[in-house]
Amino acid sequence: MEKRKRSREIDFKYNLNLYWSFLKKYKLLTFGIILVILMTESIRLVSPFLFKVIIDNGTEFSAGTLAAGSFIAILIIVATVFAIKAIFQSILIWFKLHGINTLDVWLMADIKRKFFNHLIHLDHNFHTTNKTGSLISRLVRSGGAVERLTDVILFNFAPLILQVVVVFASLLYFSLIPAIVIVVTMVLFIGYSFLMQRLQEGASIDSINEEDIEKANVADIFTNIDSIKYFGKENSIKARFKKLSENSRKALLKNWGYYRWMDAVQSLILSTGTFLIVYFSIKQFLAGEITIGTVSFIYMVYGTLIGHLFGFVHGIRNYYRAMADFEVLFQYNKIENGIKDKPGAKNLKIRKGDIEFEDMEFKYGKRKLFDKFNLKIGKNRKVAFVGHSGCGKTSLVKLLYRFYDVNRGAIKIDGKDIRDFKQESLRSEMSIVPQEAILFDDTIFNNIRFSNPSASKEDVMKAMKFAQLDKLVANFPDKENTVVGERGVKLSGGEKQRVSIARAILADKKILVLDEATSALDSETEAEIQKDLERLMQGRTSIIIAHRLSTIMKADKIVVMDKGKIVQMGTHRQLINQRGQYKKLWNLQKGGYIK
């Protein structure tokens, strides 16, 4: 319950400090905008004052105490001042909007870049435990939150504060009581608005969280649309979405419900303030303390402030909304990468390709996967790992890539602990063909070139030919420039795997990992690619993970695993002549798959 409570609170101090860390890069621009706003708000008082002059002098003219020529001269001066004010105000507004627009787009870009870069570097465990849809929703929404908060400060808060200072000073000169009434009205209005927004805080966070959950599930649903249709589960998915959208509806209705009380009481405060302003100013006029022009000036200025007050309330709403959006995004900034590079870690350059798992221990949660695991893989050797699902084959690869760090012992390449090097450089020095070929929504050519952006077109085409992909691509209308669709959906499983193999070939690294590299291929294509893979593995240290034992018969060493332990090790010929798990698996398969 306490955890839920904390999740519904906004850490304003942290969020504002983080926002300020971005804003302070543009202090000069921000100061310039505020200066322009001050000038804009000051010049707004010119119009009410000009009307005061017209009314007061018009009253004297009507009473016969002011000559017509003098009154006309005053009107000409008023018109001239008004024209100059209009031109100057237009110029100030142009500079204000230009400055705010410039500041907004820079802040939006900075925050999105910072959090994109932060998220992309967070460890494998983070990305497997957070829904992609939520990450995208929060990252994209951050741009709108930055714009809202900046606009709140520069369009709503700053103008009101500056207007209050200018108006209070001018009213104080003409009449004390209306100035006090205006200040009290504003304090009550703003104080009540902040109180209601504070009460609304939890509902606002709940509304955003429900929206993120809904978007995350929608993204997950459309990603798995084939599975939904294969199993005929459209109706059950519609029922699930109905429940999600219902939760969003209730949370949004509760959040918006606070505005009823806010608007109603705000209207009452302003009406009371208006009555008091009119009452006291008319009273002073009747007592001969102020002129009718001053009454007009006070009421017009108050009317201007009311507009700013409603803008301020709108700003408060956007402020809390921006803070709520920041809260769900900025919490990621508090998450540290579980896999950290050591201070002063250097880039790894693999020279030989020797791999050693030395007294390795690793727990995933509370489950111990490896305990004092030892294995050496020599330079240019082809080592295959086999065993039932869950025996630890893929976990070894993830540990080698430092998706996780070992709890004890070490993994060494060329005799050096991989934790002594930058993890990105470690991964860039190895090449992999994963079990599931996930491609970018880009061309086949660019998907292959992803592993080596500096490769020439000739190199890419050679890699395609090596992977037996050139013949398939020749039948596509756009050849190698064919766009494969999201996650490669426009290609068959075998075609995607060929692209993945070509990508690994182009990377051209000393260590090669084949994780079920031919699992999606038909037998004839597999036989062709196996020959190419054998050629590719020459002169490289190769780790092969396979369920299909026929694909690893030529490996230099086959490691049979069970529950994170090595139970057998040897060549194919040696192992099938021994009693043990490998022989049982071979007899079960007879060239097929491990069940």
SEMARDO-114433 format. One record per residue (C-alpha): residue number from 1; residue in one letter; chain; y negated, z, x negated. Coordinates in Angstrom, 1 decimal, decimal comma, padded with zeros to 4 digits. Layout:
<sites>
 pos code unit     yy     zz     xx
 NUM    A    A      Y      Z      X
...
</sites>
This chain:
<sites>
 pos code unit     yy     zz     xx
   1    M    A  000,0  000,0  000,0
   2    E    A -002,4  000,8 -002,9
   3    K    A -001,6 -002,5 -004,5
   4    R    A -002,6 -004,3 -001,3
   5    K    A -005,8 -002,3 -001,1
   6    R    A -006,8 -003,2 -004,6
   7    S    A -006,1 -006,9 -003,9
   8    R    A -008,6 -006,8 -001,0
   9    E    A -011,5 -005,4 -003,2
  10    I    A -014,0 -007,6 -005,1
  11    D    A -014,8 -006,6 -008,6
  12    F    A -018,5 -007,6 -008,4
  13    K    A -019,4 -006,3 -011,8
  14    Y    A -016,7 -008,2 -013,6
  15    N    A -017,3 -011,4 -011,6
  16    L    A -021,1 -011,3 -012,2
  17    N    A -020,6 -010,6 -015,9
  18    L    A -018,3 -013,5 -016,2
  19    Y    A -020,7 -015,7 -014,2
  20    W    A -023,6 -014,6 -016,5
  21    S    A -021,5 -015,5 -019,6
  22    F    A -021,8 -019,1 -018,3
  23    L    A -025,3 -018,9 -017,0
  24    K    A -026,8 -017,5 -020,3
  25    K    A -026,1 -020,8 -022,0
  26    Y    A -028,8 -022,2 -019,9
  27    K    A -031,4 -019,4 -020,0
  28    L    A -034,3 -021,6 -020,8
  29    L    A -033,5 -024,0 -017,9
  30    T    A -033,0 -021,0 -015,5
  31    F    A -036,3 -019,4 -016,6
  32    G    A -038,1 -022,8 -016,0
  33    I    A -036,6 -023,1 -012,5
  34    I    A -037,7 -019,5 -011,6
  35    L    A -041,2 -020,2 -012,8
  36    V    A -041,3 -023,4 -010,7
  37    I    A -040,0 -021,3 -007,7
  38    L    A -042,8 -018,7 -008,2
  39    M    A -045,4 -021,4 -008,2
  40    T    A -043,9 -023,0 -005,1
  41    E    A -043,8 -019,8 -003,2
  42    S    A -047,3 -018,9 -004,2
  43    I    A -048,7 -022,2 -003,1
  44    R    A -047,1 -021,8  000,3
  45    L    A -049,7 -019,1  001,1
  46    V    A -052,4 -021,8  000,8
  47    S    A -051,7 -023,3  004,2
  48    P    A -052,0 -019,9  006,2
  49    F    A -055,1 -019,1  004,3
  50    L    A -056,7 -022,5  005,1
  51    F    A -055,9 -021,9  008,8
  52    K    A -057,6 -018,5  008,5
  53    V    A -060,7 -020,1  007,0
  54    I    A -060,7 -022,8  009,8
  55    I    A -060,2 -020,2  012,6
  56    D    A -062,8 -017,7  011,2
  57    N    A -065,4 -020,4  010,6
  58    G    A -064,6 -022,2  013,9
  59    T    A -065,2 -018,9  015,7
  60    E    A -068,6 -018,6  014,1
  61    F    A -069,4 -022,2  014,9
  62    S    A -068,4 -021,6  018,5
  63    A    A -070,6 -018,6  018,6
  64    G    A -073,5 -020,6  017,3
  65    T    A -073,8 -018,6  014,1
  66    L    A -072,6 -021,5  011,8
  67    A    A -074,4 -024,8  011,6
  68    A    A -072,4 -028,0  012,4
  69    G    A -073,1 -029,5  008,9
  70    S    A -071,9 -026,4  007,2
  71    F    A -068,7 -026,3  009,4
  72    I    A -068,0 -030,0  008,6
  73    A    A -068,5 -029,4  004,9
  74    I    A -066,0 -026,4  005,1
  75    L    A -063,5 -028,7  006,9
  76    I    A -063,8 -031,4  004,2
  77    I    A -063,2 -028,8  001,5
  78    V    A -060,2 -027,4  003,4
  79    A    A -058,8 -031,0  003,8
  80    T    A -059,2 -031,7  000,1
  81    V    A -057,5 -028,4 -000,9
  82    F    A -054,7 -029,1  001,5
  83    A    A -054,1 -032,6  000,1
  84    I    A -054,1 -031,3 -003,5
  85    K    A -051,7 -028,5 -002,4
  86    A    A -049,4 -031,0 -000,7
  87    I    A -049,2 -033,3 -003,8
  88    F    A -048,7 -030,4 -006,2
  89    Q    A -046,1 -028,8 -003,9
  90    S    A -044,1 -032,1 -003,7
  91    I    A -044,1 -032,3 -007,5
  92    L    A -042,9 -028,7 -007,8
  93    I    A -040,1 -029,3 -005,3
  94    W    A -038,9 -032,4 -007,2
  95    F    A -038,8 -030,4 -010,5
  96    K    A -037,1 -027,4 -008,7
  97    L    A -034,3 -029,5 -007,2
  98    H    A -033,8 -031,5 -010,4
  99    G    A -033,5 -028,3 -012,4
 100    I    A -031,1 -026,7 -009,9
 101    N    A -028,9 -029,8 -009,6
 102    T    A -028,7 -030,0 -013,4
 103    L    A -027,8 -026,4 -013,7
 104    D    A -025,2 -026,6 -010,9
 105    V    A -023,3 -029,5 -012,4
 106    W    A -023,2 -028,0 -015,9
 107    L    A -022,0 -024,6 -014,6
 108    M    A -019,4 -026,2 -012,3
 109    A    A -018,0 -028,3 -015,2
 110    D    A -018,0 -025,3 -017,6
 111    I    A -016,2 -022,9 -015,3
 112    K    A -013,6 -025,5 -014,3
 113    R    A -013,0 -026,5 -017,9
 114    K    A -012,7 -022,9 -019,0
 115    F    A -010,1 -022,0 -016,4
 116    F    A -008,2 -025,2 -016,6
 117    N    A -007,9 -024,7 -020,4
 118    H    A -006,9 -021,0 -019,8
 119    L    A -004,3 -021,9 -017,2
 120    I    A -002,8 -024,8 -019,2
 121    H    A -002,3 -022,4 -022,2
 122    L    A -000,7 -019,6 -020,2
 123    D    A  003,0 -019,2 -020,9
 124    H    A  006,0 -020,8 -019,2
 125    N    A  006,7 -017,6 -017,2
 126    F    A  003,3 -017,7 -015,6
 127    H    A  003,7 -021,3 -014,4
 128    T    A  007,2 -020,6 -013,0
 129    T    A  006,0 -017,6 -011,0
 130    N    A  002,7 -019,1 -009,5
 131    K    A  002,6 -021,8 -007,0
 132    T    A  000,9 -025,0 -008,2
 133    G    A -000,9 -025,5 -004,9
 134    S    A -002,6 -022,1 -005,2
 135    L    A -003,7 -022,8 -008,7
 136    I    A -005,2 -026,2 -007,7
 137    S    A -006,9 -024,7 -004,6
 138    R    A -008,5 -021,9 -006,6
 139    L    A -009,5 -024,1 -009,5
 140    V    A -011,1 -026,7 -007,3
 141    R    A -012,8 -024,1 -005,1
 142    S    A -014,4 -022,5 -008,1
 143    G    A -016,8 -025,5 -008,4
 144    G    A -018,0 -024,9 -004,9
 145    A    A -018,3 -021,2 -005,6
 146    V    A -020,5 -021,8 -008,6
 147    E    A -022,7 -024,1 -006,7
 148    R    A -023,0 -021,5 -003,8
 149    L    A -023,8 -018,6 -006,1
 150    T    A -026,4 -020,5 -008,1
 151    D    A -028,0 -021,9 -005,0
 152    V    A -028,0 -018,4 -003,5
 153    I    A -029,9 -017,0 -006,5
 154    L    A -032,4 -019,9 -006,8
 155    F    A -032,7 -021,0 -003,1
 156    N    A -032,3 -017,7 -001,3
 157    F    A -032,8 -014,6 -003,4
 158    A    A -035,5 -015,6 -005,9
 159    P    A -037,8 -017,3 -003,3
 160    L    A -037,6 -014,2 -001,0
 161    I    A -038,3 -011,7 -003,8
 162    L    A -041,2 -013,7 -005,1
 163    Q    A -042,5 -014,4 -001,6
 164    V    A -042,4 -010,7 -000,8
 165    V    A -044,4 -009,8 -004,0
 166    V    A -047,0 -012,5 -003,2
 167    V    A -047,2 -011,8  000,5
 168    F    A -047,4 -008,0  000,1
 169    A    A -050,2 -008,3 -002,4
 170    S    A -052,2 -010,7 -000,2
 171    L    A -051,6 -008,6  003,0
 172    L    A -052,5 -005,5  001,2
 173    Y    A -055,9 -007,0  000,5
 174    F    A -056,5 -007,8  004,2
 175    S    A -054,6 -005,0  006,0
 176    L    A -052,4 -002,1  004,9
 177    I    A -050,4 -001,4  008,1
 178    P    A -049,0 -004,9  008,7
 179    A    A -048,0 -005,0  005,0
 180    I    A -046,0 -001,7  005,4
 181    V    A -044,4 -003,0  008,7
 182    I    A -043,3 -006,2  007,0
 183    V    A -041,8 -004,2  004,0
 184    V    A -039,9 -001,8  006,3
 185    T    A -038,6 -004,7  008,5
 186    M    A -037,4 -006,5  005,4
 187    V    A -035,7 -003,4  004,0
 188    L    A -033,9 -002,7  007,3
 189    F    A -032,9 -006,3  007,7
 190    I    A -031,6 -006,8  004,1
 191    G    A -029,9 -003,3  004,0
 192    Y    A -028,0 -003,9  007,2
 193    S    A -027,0 -007,4  006,1
 194    F    A -025,6 -006,0  002,8
 195    L    A -023,7 -003,2  004,7
 196    M    A -022,1 -005,7  007,1
 197    Q    A -021,1 -008,0  004,2
 198    R    A -019,6 -005,0  002,4
 199    L    A -017,5 -004,1  005,5
 200    Q    A -016,5 -007,8  005,7
 201    E    A -015,3 -007,9  002,1
 202    G    A -011,6 -007,2  002,7
 203    A    A -011,4 -009,6  005,6
 204    S    A -013,0 -012,3  003,5
 205    I    A -010,4 -011,8  000,7
 206    D    A -007,6 -011,8  003,3
 207    S    A -008,9 -015,1  004,7
 208    I    A -009,0 -016,7  001,3
 209    N    A -005,6 -015,5  000,3
 210    E    A -004,1 -016,8  003,6
 211    E    A -005,7 -020,2  003,0
 212    D    A -004,3 -020,3 -000,5
 213    I    A -000,8 -019,4  000,7
 214    E    A -001,1 -022,2  003,3
 215    K    A -002,2 -024,8  000,8
 216    A    A  000,4 -023,7 -001,7
 217    N    A  003,2 -024,1  000,9
 218    V    A  001,8 -027,5  002,0
 219    A    A  001,9 -028,7 -001,6
 220    D    A  005,5 -027,4 -001,9
 221    I    A  006,5 -029,0  001,4
 222    F    A  005,2 -032,5  000,5
 223    T    A  006,6 -032,3 -003,0
 224    N    A  010,0 -031,7 -001,4
 225    I    A  009,6 -034,2  001,5
 226    D    A  012,8 -036,1  000,5
 227    S    A  014,9 -032,9  000,9
 228    I    A  013,3 -032,2  004,2
 229    K    A  014,2 -035,6  005,5
 230    Y    A  017,7 -035,7  004,0
 231    F    A  018,6 -032,5  005,8
 232    G    A  016,7 -033,2  009,0
 233    K    A  014,6 -030,1  008,7
 234    E    A  011,3 -031,5  010,0
 235    N    A  011,2 -029,1  013,0
 236    S    A  012,0 -026,0  011,0
 237    I    A  009,2 -027,0  008,5
 238    K    A  006,8 -027,5  011,4
 239    A    A  007,7 -024,0  012,6
 240    R    A  007,1 -022,6  009,2
 241    F    A  003,7 -024,3  009,0
 242    K    A  002,8 -023,1  012,4
 243    K    A  003,4 -019,5  011,3
 244    L    A  001,3 -020,1  008,1
 245    S    A -001,6 -021,7  010,0
 246    E    A -001,4 -018,9  012,6
 247    N    A -001,8 -016,3  009,8
 248    S    A -004,8 -018,3  008,5
 249    R    A -006,3 -018,6  012,0
 250    K    A -006,1 -014,8  012,6
 251    A    A -007,5 -014,0  009,2
 252    L    A -010,4 -016,4  009,6
 253    L    A -011,2 -015,2  013,1
 254    K    A -011,3 -011,6  011,9
 255    N    A -013,5 -012,6  009,0
 256    W    A -015,9 -014,5  011,2
 257    G    A -015,9 -011,8  013,8
 258    Y    A -018,2 -009,7  011,7
 259    Y    A -021,0 -012,3  012,1
 260    R    A -021,3 -011,3  015,8
 261    W    A -022,6 -007,8  015,0
 262    M    A -024,6 -009,0  012,0
 263    D    A -026,6 -011,6  013,9
 264    A    A -027,1 -009,5  017,0
 265    V    A -028,6 -006,5  015,1
 266    Q    A -030,6 -008,7  012,8
 267    S    A -032,2 -010,3  015,8
 268    L    A -033,1 -006,8  017,1
 269    I    A -034,6 -005,7  013,8
 270    L    A -036,8 -008,9  013,6
 271    S    A -037,9 -008,7  017,2
 272    T    A -039,0 -005,1  016,6
 273    G    A -040,8 -006,0  013,5
 274    T    A -042,6 -008,9  015,2
 275    F    A -043,7 -006,6  018,1
 276    L    A -045,1 -004,1  015,6
 277    I    A -046,9 -006,8  013,5
 278    V    A -048,6 -008,2  016,6
 279    Y    A -049,4 -004,8  018,0
 280    F    A -051,0 -003,4  014,9
 281    S    A -052,9 -006,6  014,0
 282    I    A -054,3 -007,0  017,5
 283    K    A -055,2 -003,4  017,6
 284    Q    A -057,2 -003,7  014,3
 285    F    A -058,8 -006,9  015,6
 286    L    A -060,0 -005,2  018,8
 287    A    A -061,3 -002,4  016,7
 288    G    A -063,3 -004,9  014,7
 289    E    A -061,4 -004,1  011,4
 290    I    A -060,1 -007,7  010,9
 291    T    A -061,0 -011,2  012,1
 292    I    A -058,9 -013,4  014,4
 293    G    A -058,3 -015,6  011,4
 294    T    A -056,8 -012,7  009,6
 295    V    A -054,5 -012,0  012,6
 296    S    A -053,4 -015,6  012,4
 297    F    A -052,9 -015,4  008,7
 298    I    A -050,7 -012,2  009,0
 299    Y    A -048,6 -013,7  011,8
 300    M    A -048,1 -017,1  009,9
 301    V    A -047,1 -015,3  006,7
 302    Y    A -044,7 -013,1  008,7
 303    G    A -043,2 -016,2  010,3
 304    T    A -042,7 -017,7  006,8
 305    L    A -041,0 -014,5  005,7
 306    I    A -038,7 -014,6  008,7
 307    G    A -037,5 -018,0  007,5
 308    H    A -036,9 -016,7  004,1
 309    L    A -035,0 -013,6  005,5
 310    F    A -032,6 -015,9  007,5
 311    G    A -032,2 -017,9  004,3
 312    F    A -031,5 -014,7  002,5
 313    V    A -028,8 -013,7  005,0
 314    H    A -027,3 -017,1  004,7
 315    G    A -027,4 -016,5  000,9
 316    I    A -025,7 -013,1  001,3
 317    R    A -022,9 -014,8  003,2
 318    N    A -022,5 -017,4  000,5
 319    Y    A -022,8 -014,7 -002,2
 320    Y    A -019,9 -012,8 -000,8
 321    R    A -017,9 -016,0 -000,2
 322    A    A -018,6 -017,1 -003,8
 323    M    A -017,6 -013,6 -005,0
 324    A    A -014,4 -013,8 -003,0
 325    D    A -013,6 -017,2 -004,4
 326    F    A -014,4 -016,0 -007,9
 327    E    A -012,2 -012,9 -007,4
 328    V    A -009,0 -014,9 -006,7
 329    L    A -009,8 -017,3 -009,7
 330    F    A -011,3 -014,8 -012,2
 331    Q    A -008,2 -012,6 -011,9
 332    Y    A -006,5 -015,3 -014,0
 333    N    A -008,9 -014,6 -016,8
 334    K    A -007,4 -011,0 -017,0
 335    I    A -004,0 -012,5 -017,5
 336    E    A -003,1 -012,8 -021,2
 337    N    A -000,7 -015,3 -022,6
 338    G    A  002,7 -013,6 -022,9
 339    I    A  003,4 -015,8 -025,9
 340    K    A  000,7 -015,2 -028,5
 341    D    A  000,1 -016,8 -031,8
 342    K    A -000,2 -014,4 -034,7
 343    P    A -003,7 -014,0 -036,2
 344    G    A -004,2 -016,7 -038,8
 345    A    A -001,1 -018,6 -037,7
 346    K    A -000,8 -022,0 -039,3
 347    N    A  000,4 -025,4 -038,0
 348    L    A  004,1 -026,1 -038,5
 349    K    A  005,2 -029,2 -040,3
 350    I    A  009,0 -029,7 -040,1
 351    R    A  010,3 -031,1 -043,4
 352    K    A  014,1 -030,8 -043,2
 353    G    A  015,0 -029,7 -039,7
 354    D    A  017,3 -026,7 -040,5
 355    I    A  017,6 -024,3 -037,5
 356    E    A  018,9 -020,8 -037,5
 357    F    A  019,3 -018,2 -034,8
 358    E    A  019,4 -014,9 -036,7
 359    D    A  020,6 -011,7 -035,0
 360    M    A  018,8 -012,8 -031,9
 361    E    A  018,4 -010,6 -028,9
 362    F    A  016,7 -011,6 -025,7
 363    K    A  016,3 -010,1 -022,3
 364    Y    A  015,0 -011,9 -019,2
 365    G    A  013,7 -009,1 -017,1
 366    K    A  016,4 -006,5 -017,2
 367    R    A  019,2 -009,0 -017,8
 368    K    A  020,3 -009,3 -021,4
 369    L    A  021,1 -013,0 -022,2
 370    F    A  021,7 -012,8 -025,9
 371    D    A  022,8 -009,9 -028,1
 372    K    A  023,0 -010,3 -031,9
 373    F    A  023,4 -014,1 -031,5
 374    N    A  023,8 -015,9 -034,8
 375    L    A  024,1 -019,7 -035,4
 376    K    A  023,0 -022,1 -038,1
 377    I    A  022,4 -025,8 -037,5
 378    G    A  022,1 -027,7 -040,7
 379    K    A  019,7 -030,6 -041,5
 380    N    A  020,5 -033,9 -039,7
 381    R    A  023,5 -032,3 -038,0
 382    K    A  024,4 -033,0 -034,3
 383    V    A  025,3 -029,8 -032,5
 384    A    A  026,3 -029,8 -028,8
 385    F    A  026,3 -026,8 -026,5
 386    V    A  028,7 -026,6 -023,6
 387    G    A  029,7 -024,0 -021,0
 388    H    A  029,4 -023,2 -017,4
 389    S    A  025,9 -023,1 -015,7
 390    G    A  024,1 -019,9 -016,7
 391    C    A  025,9 -019,4 -020,0
 392    G    A  022,6 -019,7 -021,9
 393    K    A  022,4 -023,3 -023,1
 394    T    A  019,1 -024,1 -021,7
 395    S    A  017,7 -020,6 -022,5
 396    L    A  018,4 -021,4 -026,2
 397    V    A  016,2 -024,5 -026,0
 398    K    A  013,4 -022,5 -024,2
 399    L    A  013,5 -019,9 -027,0
 400    L    A  013,5 -022,6 -029,6
 401    Y    A  010,3 -024,0 -028,0
 402    R    A  008,8 -020,5 -027,7
 403    F    A  008,6 -020,7 -023,9
 404    Y    A  009,8 -017,1 -024,5
 405    D    A  009,9 -014,9 -027,6
 406    V    A  013,0 -013,1 -028,8
 407    N    A  013,1 -009,4 -028,4
 408    R    A  014,8 -008,9 -031,8
 409    G    A  015,9 -011,0 -034,6
 410    A    A  014,4 -014,4 -035,3
 411    I    A  014,6 -018,2 -034,8
 412    K    A  013,9 -020,1 -038,0
 413    I    A  013,2 -023,7 -038,8
 414    D    A  013,4 -024,7 -042,4
 415    G    A  013,9 -021,0 -043,2
 416    K    A  010,6 -019,9 -041,6
 417    D    A  010,2 -017,8 -038,5
 418    I    A  008,8 -019,9 -035,7
 419    R    A  006,6 -017,0 -034,6
 420    D    A  004,6 -017,4 -037,8
 421    F    A  003,2 -020,8 -036,6
 422    K    A  001,0 -022,0 -033,7
 423    Q    A  003,3 -022,6 -030,7
 424    E    A  001,6 -025,9 -029,9
 425    S    A  002,2 -027,2 -033,3
 426    L    A  005,9 -026,0 -033,1
 427    R    A  006,4 -027,9 -029,9
 428    S    A  004,6 -031,0 -031,1
 429    E    A  007,1 -031,2 -034,1
 430    M    A  010,1 -031,6 -031,8
 431    S    A  011,2 -034,2 -029,4
 432    I    A  013,0 -033,7 -026,1
 433    V    A  014,7 -035,6 -023,3
 434    P    A  014,8 -032,9 -020,5
 435    Q    A  017,3 -032,8 -017,8
 436    E    A  014,7 -033,6 -015,1
 437    A    A  012,4 -036,4 -016,1
 438    I    A  009,0 -035,5 -014,7
 439    L    A  006,5 -038,3 -015,1
 440    F    A  002,7 -038,5 -014,6
 441    D    A  001,3 -040,7 -011,8
 442    D    A  000,4 -043,3 -014,4
 443    T    A  001,8 -046,5 -015,8
 444    I    A  005,2 -046,7 -017,5
 445    F    A  003,4 -047,7 -020,7
 446    N    A  001,1 -044,6 -020,6
 447    N    A  004,0 -042,3 -019,7
 448    I    A  005,9 -043,3 -022,8
 449    R    A  002,8 -043,3 -025,0
 450    F    A  002,1 -039,7 -023,9
 451    S    A  004,4 -038,4 -026,7
 452    N    A  002,4 -040,3 -029,3
 453    P    A -001,1 -041,3 -028,2
 454    S    A -001,9 -043,1 -031,4
 455    A    A  001,2 -045,4 -031,2
 456    S    A  000,5 -049,1 -031,1
 457    K    A  001,6 -051,3 -028,2
 458    E    A  004,3 -052,8 -030,4
 459    D    A  005,7 -049,3 -031,1
 460    V    A  005,8 -048,5 -027,4
 461    M    A  007,6 -051,8 -026,6
 462    K    A  010,2 -051,1 -029,3
 463    A    A  010,8 -047,6 -027,8
 464    M    A  011,3 -049,3 -024,4
 465    K    A  013,8 -051,7 -025,8
 466    F    A  015,6 -048,9 -027,6
 467    A    A  016,0 -047,1 -024,3
 468    Q    A  017,2 -050,3 -022,5
 469    L    A  014,1 -050,1 -020,4
 470    D    A  012,7 -053,5 -021,3
 471    K    A  015,2 -055,4 -019,1
 472    L    A  014,4 -053,3 -016,0
 473    V    A  010,6 -053,5 -016,6
 474    A    A  010,8 -057,3 -016,8
 475    N    A  011,7 -057,4 -013,1
 476    F    A  008,6 -055,3 -012,1
 477    P    A  005,6 -057,2 -010,8
 478    D    A  003,2 -055,3 -013,3
 479    K    A  005,8 -055,0 -016,0
 480    E    A  005,1 -052,0 -018,3
 481    N    A  001,8 -051,4 -016,4
 482    T    A  003,7 -050,5 -013,2
 483    V    A  002,4 -047,1 -011,8
 484    V    A  005,4 -044,8 -011,3
 485    G    A  003,8 -042,6 -008,6
 486    E    A  003,6 -038,8 -008,4
 487    R    A  006,4 -037,2 -010,5
 488    G    A  007,8 -040,8 -011,0
 489    V    A  008,8 -041,1 -007,3
 490    K    A  008,7 -044,9 -007,4
 491    L    A  011,5 -045,0 -010,0
 492    S    A  015,2 -044,2 -009,7
 493    G    A  016,7 -041,3 -011,5
 494    G    A  018,1 -043,5 -014,1
 495    E    A  014,8 -045,4 -014,6
 496    K    A  012,9 -042,1 -015,0
 497    Q    A  015,4 -040,9 -017,6
 498    R    A  015,1 -044,1 -019,5
 499    V    A  011,3 -043,6 -019,6
 500    S    A  011,9 -040,0 -020,8
 501    I    A  014,3 -041,3 -023,6
 502    A    A  011,7 -043,9 -024,7
 503    R    A  009,1 -041,2 -024,8
 504    A    A  011,3 -039,1 -027,1
 505    I    A  012,1 -042,1 -029,3
 506    L    A  008,4 -042,9 -029,7
 507    A    A  007,6 -039,2 -030,7
 508    D    A  009,9 -039,8 -033,8
 509    K    A  010,5 -036,1 -034,8
 510    K    A  012,9 -034,5 -037,2
 511    I    A  014,4 -032,3 -034,4
 512    L    A  015,6 -033,9 -031,2
 513    V    A  016,8 -032,1 -028,1
 514    L    A  018,9 -033,9 -025,5
 515    D    A  019,1 -031,8 -022,4
 516    E    A  021,5 -033,7 -020,1
 517    A    A  019,8 -036,9 -021,4
 518    T    A  022,1 -039,3 -019,6
 519    S    A  023,0 -037,2 -016,6
 520    A    A  021,2 -039,5 -014,2
 521    L    A  022,6 -042,8 -015,5
 522    D    A  025,6 -044,7 -014,3
 523    S    A  028,7 -045,0 -016,6
 524    E    A  027,9 -048,5 -017,9
 525    T    A  024,2 -047,7 -018,7
 526    E    A  025,2 -044,4 -020,1
 527    A    A  027,7 -046,1 -022,5
 528    E    A  024,9 -048,4 -023,7
 529    I    A  022,4 -045,7 -024,1
 530    Q    A  024,9 -043,4 -025,9
 531    K    A  025,1 -046,0 -028,7
 532    D    A  021,3 -046,1 -028,9
 533    L    A  021,2 -042,3 -028,9
 534    E    A  023,7 -042,1 -031,7
 535    R    A  021,5 -044,4 -033,7
 536    L    A  018,4 -042,3 -032,8
 537    M    A  020,1 -039,1 -033,9
 538    Q    A  020,8 -040,4 -037,4
 539    G    A  018,6 -038,7 -039,9
 540    R    A  017,6 -036,0 -037,3
 541    T    A  018,7 -032,5 -036,4
 542    S    A  020,0 -032,9 -032,9
 543    I    A  020,7 -030,4 -030,2
 544    I    A  022,7 -031,8 -027,3
 545    I    A  023,3 -029,9 -024,0
 546    A    A  025,8 -031,6 -021,8
 547    H    A  028,1 -030,9 -018,9
 548    R    A  029,8 -034,3 -019,4
 549    L    A  032,1 -033,6 -022,4
 550    S    A  032,7 -037,3 -023,0
 551    T    A  029,1 -037,5 -024,2
 552    I    A  029,5 -035,0 -027,0
 553    M    A  032,8 -036,1 -028,5
 554    K    A  031,1 -037,4 -031,7
 555    A    A  029,0 -034,3 -032,3
 556    D    A  029,3 -032,7 -035,7
 557    K    A  029,8 -029,3 -034,1
 558    I    A  030,5 -028,2 -030,5
 559    V    A  029,4 -024,7 -029,6
 560    V    A  031,2 -023,3 -026,5
 561    M    A  029,2 -020,6 -024,8
 562    D    A  030,0 -018,0 -022,1
 563    K    A  027,5 -015,3 -020,9
 564    G    A  025,2 -015,8 -023,9
 565    K    A  027,9 -015,6 -026,5
 566    I    A  029,7 -018,1 -028,7
 567    V    A  033,3 -018,1 -027,7
 568    Q    A  034,5 -021,2 -029,6
 569    M    A  033,0 -023,5 -032,2
 570    G    A  034,3 -026,7 -033,9
 571    T    A  034,7 -030,4 -033,6
 572    H    A  036,0 -032,1 -030,4
 573    R    A  039,4 -032,7 -032,1
 574    Q    A  039,7 -029,2 -033,3
 575    L    A  038,8 -027,6 -030,0
 576    I    A  041,1 -029,6 -027,8
 577    N    A  044,0 -028,6 -030,0
 578    Q    A  043,1 -024,9 -029,6
 579    R    A  043,9 -022,6 -026,7
 580    G    A  040,6 -021,6 -025,1
 581    Q    A  037,8 -022,4 -022,8
 582    Y    A  036,9 -025,9 -024,2
 583    K    A  040,5 -027,1 -023,7
 584    K    A  040,4 -025,8 -020,1
 585    L    A  037,1 -027,5 -019,5
 586    W    A  038,4 -030,8 -020,9
 587    N    A  041,5 -030,7 -018,8
 588    L    A  039,4 -030,0 -015,7
 589    Q    A  037,1 -032,9 -016,5
 590    K    A  039,1 -035,6 -018,0
 591    G    A  035,9 -037,2 -018,9
 592    G    A  034,0 -036,0 -015,8
 593    Y    A  031,7 -033,0 -015,3
 594    I    A  032,2 -029,3 -015,6
 595    K    A  032,4 -027,8 -012,2
</sites>
